């Protein structure tokens, strides 16, 4: 496997871990989440990282 793909997979893993970590102090309550702008932005950014990494993986390795 290409080293870049491994790095992008690692980026995805880190982003997922960060998202899970955001909810250690906060309950997974959508209404509280919706009111917390900073938390929403952080989750959105990590989702962007996941999406960008997946796009790069799929364009780099069409067999993946």
Buried (B, 14 or more C-beta within 10 A) or exposed (E): EEEEBEEBBEBBEBBBEBBEEBEEEEEEEEEEBEEEEEBEEBBEEBEEBBEBBBEBBEEEEEEE
